[in-house]
């Protein structure tokens, strides 16, 4: 699969995750989000940035439990809840947010 950004073709795996993490940029994120029927807002970008920093620190994409915990520790209890993340990235926040953030699929996501 490919994602066309202007004249650039970005390679995706069969589930729509980037094959090369270095291909990610904001335009790629917007295009992937559009394919998932998500209009990115400041709240989405806050989680995307949080995920990218998490990946830089730990070199892995967080599962839902780890995402909720890290979000709570970083952004506070109000945003560090499954319900909040589900509103932004339904139906699978960890998987979908990682896809949009240009990260690998979390290991325990179906």
URZISUL-V139775 format. One record per run of one state. SS is the DSSP state (H for helix, E for strand, L for the rest). FROM is the first residue (numbers start at 1). TO is the last residue. If there is no record, write none. Layout:
SS;FROM;TO  SS;FROM;TO
This chain:
L;1;1  E;2;5  L;6;7  E;8;12  L;13;17  E;18;18  L;19;20  H;21;23  L;24;25  H;26;35  L;36;41  H;42;58  L;59;63  H;64;75  L;76;81  H;82;88  L;89;92  H;93;100  L;101;110
